[in-house]
Amino acid sequence: MAKEAIVLLSGGIDSTTTLAIARAEGYDVFALSFDYGQRHRVELERAREIAKAFGAVRHLLIQVNLHEIGGSALTDRAVAVPKDRSEGELASGIPVTYVPARNTIFLAFALAWAEVLEVEEIFFGANVIDYSGYPDCRPEYLRAFEEMARLATRAGVEGRMRFRIRAPLLRMTKAEIIRRGRALGVDYRLTWSCYDPVERSGEILACGRCDSCQLRRRGFAEAGLEDPIRYAS
């Protein structure tokens, strides 16, 4: 019987590498992406290409309008995306790019789909090293979610299924993630990381200055590899 897993796929480096790892471990994958009102919706186009490239059994795109809630630079145009922050600033506090309860919402959808598909493994590209201070990427959060899944699902209560949140990148640096992905054949030209895309002469470019762009560029530099995407600055 084939192994199956759900993979949360944003279209970025971490989720794409996580998808590659799941495939390398022999899983047939069901990719799950979200249009949640994010200003960087270009990532959804990349997610479609990535899911196709890795032969996902199905790629499901769910709409969740977190723009109506706001509270984040990623969903509220009135809140500016931070730019040119120092390494010290990147490592301290929870930035305004944190989307309230986003990963909990995404994992809840993944859990619902997993119960319907009777799939126990949910792969999630959480990272506790380069995680920008987001509280919903920590290992204690992932374990708590697993316990909630056991208590809050019919399959869990009946003891038929034990849902597991797999976070293979949890303690890897961005450079280590990129090297691992390259070894697994990931084409990082397909990925998108920028929080605040720039349109120039009809082309969508990464800004090169937001937290996510800085972490990406530093990761490629430390990995000794060239970042294959284009930046506005």
Backbone torsions as a table, in degrees:
resi	resn	phi	psi	omega
1	MET	NA	133.4	-176.9
2	ALA	-68.3	143.4	173.8
3	LYS	-80.6	139.0	-179.4
4	GLU	-129.7	148.3	179.7
5	ALA	-150.6	151.8	170.8
6	ILE	-97.0	138.0	179.1
7	VAL	-124.4	122.2	173.0
8	LEU	-72.5	122.1	-172.0
9	LEU	-126.6	107.5	177.9
10	SER	-89.4	-24.2	-173.7
11	GLY	103.2	0.6	178.9
12	GLY	-90.9	-178.2	-177.9
13	ILE	-60.8	-48.4	-173.6
14	ASP	-66.7	-47.9	-177.5
15	SER	-68.5	-34.6	178.8
16	THR	-68.1	-42.8	177.2
17	THR	-64.5	-38.3	176.7
18	THR	-61.9	-41.8	176.9
19	LEU	-61.8	-42.6	179.2
20	ALA	-62.6	-38.8	178.8
21	ILE	-65.7	-43.5	178.7
22	ALA	-60.1	-42.5	178.6
23	ARG	-65.7	-40.3	-180.0
24	ALA	-65.2	-28.1	178.0
25	GLU	-83.8	3.3	174.0
26	GLY	92.7	14.0	-179.6
27	TYR	-86.2	139.4	162.5
28	ASP	-81.4	126.5	-170.2
29	VAL	-109.9	144.2	172.0
30	PHE	-111.9	109.3	-175.4
31	ALA	-86.4	139.3	-177.0
32	LEU	-129.0	120.9	179.7
33	SER	-125.4	163.5	-175.8
34	PHE	-133.7	130.8	168.0
35	ASP	-97.3	99.5	-172.4
36	TYR	-113.3	18.5	-179.3
37	GLY	88.1	18.4	-178.4
38	GLN	-71.5	146.1	-179.9
39	ARG	-70.2	-21.5	-179.5
40	HIS	-101.9	56.5	-176.9
41	ARG	-65.8	-13.5	177.4
42	VAL	-57.1	-25.2	179.6
43	GLU	-61.6	-26.1	-178.8
44	LEU	-70.1	-35.9	175.4
45	GLU	-63.0	-41.1	179.2
46	ARG	-66.9	-38.9	179.5
47	ALA	-60.8	-39.9	178.2
48	ARG	-61.5	-45.1	-179.8
49	GLU	-64.0	-40.9	-177.6
50	ILE	-67.8	-44.2	178.9
51	ALA	-59.6	-40.9	178.4
52	LYS	-67.0	-43.1	-178.1
53	ALA	-61.4	-34.3	-178.1
54	PHE	-96.8	9.1	173.3
55	GLY	65.8	41.6	177.3
56	ALA	-60.2	140.0	177.5
57	VAL	-59.7	-41.9	177.5
58	ARG	-153.9	146.2	174.3
59	HIS	-119.6	113.1	-177.6
60	LEU	-102.8	127.6	177.1
61	LEU	-111.4	118.4	-177.7
62	ILE	-109.5	138.0	177.1
63	GLN	-96.7	124.2	176.3
64	VAL	-133.9	111.6	-171.5
65	ASN	-82.4	78.6	176.7
66	LEU	-77.3	-10.0	175.0
67	HIS	-60.3	-35.4	-179.8
68	GLU	-65.4	-29.4	178.7
69	ILE	-82.1	-41.5	179.3
70	GLY	71.8	-148.1	178.1
71	GLY	83.0	9.8	-178.4
72	SER	-149.5	148.2	175.7
73	ALA	-65.8	-19.0	-179.1
74	LEU	-83.0	-18.7	-176.8
75	THR	-122.3	-7.6	-178.0
76	ASP	-124.9	111.0	-176.9
77	ARG	-64.7	-17.4	179.1
78	ALA	-77.6	-12.6	179.4
79	VAL	-104.0	120.5	-176.5
80	ALA	-73.9	142.6	173.8
81	VAL	-75.5	126.5	179.9
82	PRO	-61.0	142.7	-178.9
83	LYS	-131.6	150.1	171.7
84	ASP	56.3	36.0	179.1
85	ARG	-77.0	147.1	179.7
86	SER	-73.1	166.3	178.8
87	GLU	-60.8	-36.2	177.6
88	GLY	-65.6	-41.0	178.4
89	GLU	-67.0	-37.9	178.8
90	LEU	-62.4	-31.3	-174.2
91	ALA	-91.2	-0.7	-175.3
92	SER	-121.7	134.6	174.0
93	GLY	74.6	175.9	178.1
94	ILE	-102.1	116.9	-174.1
95	PRO	-74.2	166.4	-179.7
96	VAL	-71.8	-5.8	174.3
97	THR	-81.0	-6.2	172.7
98	TYR	-63.7	127.9	177.5
99	VAL	-99.6	118.0	-174.6
100	PRO	-51.0	119.7	174.4
101	ALA	61.8	17.1	-174.3
102	ARG	-57.2	-50.7	-176.3
103	ASN	-67.4	-31.1	175.5
104	THR	-64.6	-42.1	177.5
105	ILE	-63.8	-46.7	-178.6
106	PHE	-63.4	-45.0	-179.4
107	LEU	-66.4	-31.3	177.4
108	ALA	-64.3	-42.1	176.0
109	PHE	-64.2	-42.7	178.6
110	ALA	-61.1	-40.3	179.0
111	LEU	-63.7	-43.4	178.4
112	ALA	-60.9	-44.0	179.7
113	TRP	-67.1	-39.0	179.2
114	ALA	-61.7	-40.6	179.6
115	GLU	-65.9	-39.7	178.8
116	VAL	-66.5	-43.0	-178.5
117	LEU	-79.7	-11.8	-174.5
118	GLU	60.8	48.5	178.1
119	VAL	-113.9	129.2	-175.5
120	GLU	-93.4	-22.5	-173.7
121	GLU	-99.2	126.3	174.6
122	ILE	-120.5	115.2	179.7
123	PHE	-91.1	134.0	-173.6
124	PHE	-140.5	129.4	-174.0
125	GLY	-82.7	38.1	179.1
126	ALA	-65.8	146.4	179.9
127	ASN	-141.3	127.2	-175.2
128	VAL	-92.5	-8.0	179.6
129	ILE	-93.5	-58.5	178.5
130	ASP	-101.0	50.0	-172.2
131	TYR	-99.0	6.5	175.2
132	SER	58.6	23.6	176.3
133	GLY	81.9	7.3	-178.6
134	TYR	-70.6	125.2	-176.8
135	PRO	-69.3	-22.5	-176.4
136	ASP	-93.1	27.6	172.6
137	CYS	-122.7	5.4	-176.0
138	ARG	-84.2	150.9	-178.9
139	PRO	-59.9	-36.4	179.7
140	GLU	-65.8	-31.4	175.4
141	TYR	-67.0	-43.5	-178.8
142	LEU	-63.3	-42.1	178.8
143	ARG	-66.1	-38.5	178.0
144	ALA	-64.0	-38.0	179.2
145	PHE	-66.2	-39.3	176.8
146	GLU	-59.8	-41.9	178.6
147	GLU	-65.2	-41.5	176.2
148	MET	-60.4	-41.0	179.8
149	ALA	-62.0	-36.6	178.4
150	ARG	-66.2	-37.1	-175.7
151	LEU	-84.8	-24.4	-167.4
152	ALA	-108.0	3.6	179.9
153	THR	-119.4	151.1	177.5
154	ARG	-62.4	-44.1	-178.8
155	ALA	-63.2	-35.3	179.4
156	GLY	-72.4	-44.7	-179.6
157	VAL	-64.4	-38.6	179.9
158	GLU	-78.3	-7.5	178.5
159	GLY	76.5	14.5	-178.6
160	ARG	-81.3	-26.4	-176.2
161	MET	-140.1	147.9	174.3
162	ARG	-123.4	103.3	-177.2
163	PHE	-75.7	136.6	-179.6
164	ARG	-127.7	133.8	174.9
165	ILE	-94.6	111.2	-179.6
166	ARG	-93.7	123.0	179.5
167	ALA	-127.1	75.7	-173.3
168	PRO	-65.7	-16.5	-178.2
169	LEU	-98.2	6.2	-166.3
170	LEU	-50.0	-44.2	-174.4
171	ARG	-116.5	27.7	178.4
172	MET	-102.0	144.9	172.8
173	THR	-75.1	165.1	179.1
174	LYS	-60.9	-37.8	178.6
175	ALA	-63.8	-41.4	178.6
176	GLU	-65.7	-37.8	177.8
177	ILE	-62.9	-45.1	-178.6
178	ILE	-65.1	-42.7	177.9
179	ARG	-62.2	-41.6	179.2
180	ARG	-62.9	-43.1	179.4
181	GLY	-63.8	-42.6	178.7
182	ARG	-61.3	-39.9	178.8
183	ALA	-64.0	-26.3	-179.9
184	LEU	-95.1	5.4	175.5
185	GLY	87.2	18.1	178.6
186	VAL	-70.3	130.0	173.8
187	ASP	-94.5	100.5	-175.1
188	TYR	-72.1	-4.5	171.4
189	ARG	-64.9	-25.0	-179.0
190	LEU	-78.5	-16.6	-171.6
191	THR	-88.1	159.8	177.9
192	TRP	-135.1	134.9	-178.7
193	SER	-123.2	-26.9	-169.3
194	CYS	-65.0	137.0	177.5
195	TYR	-84.7	-19.4	-173.0
196	ASP	-138.1	73.4	-175.0
197	PRO	-58.9	151.4	179.7
198	VAL	-119.3	129.5	176.3
199	GLU	-96.3	126.8	-179.1
200	ARG	-140.4	119.4	-179.7
201	SER	52.7	41.3	176.9
202	GLY	80.5	0.5	-179.9
203	GLU	-109.6	138.5	177.4
204	ILE	-90.5	120.5	-178.3
205	LEU	-116.8	152.5	171.9
206	ALA	-73.5	142.9	-175.3
207	CYS	-68.8	-31.5	179.3
208	GLY	82.2	-2.0	-172.4
209	ARG	-123.7	-18.2	-180.0
210	CYS	-72.5	168.8	-178.6
211	ASP	-55.6	-44.8	-175.9
212	SER	-65.9	-40.2	176.8
213	CYS	-64.0	-41.6	-179.2
214	GLN	-64.3	-42.6	179.0
215	LEU	-64.7	-39.3	178.6
216	ARG	-64.3	-50.3	-177.1
217	ARG	-63.1	-40.5	177.8
218	ARG	-65.0	-38.3	179.2
219	GLY	-61.8	-45.5	179.1
220	PHE	-65.6	-40.9	179.9
221	ALA	-62.6	-44.6	-179.5
222	GLU	-70.4	-25.2	177.0
223	ALA	-81.1	-9.2	-179.0
224	GLY	72.5	29.6	-177.4
225	LEU	-125.7	157.2	178.5
226	GLU	-88.0	131.3	175.3
227	ASP	-72.9	122.8	-172.4
228	PRO	-83.1	-2.9	-179.5
229	ILE	-94.6	166.5	-177.8
230	ARG	-100.9	142.5	179.9
231	TYR	-117.0	151.1	176.6
232	ALA	-75.8	-27.0	179.3
233	SER	-146.2	NA	NA
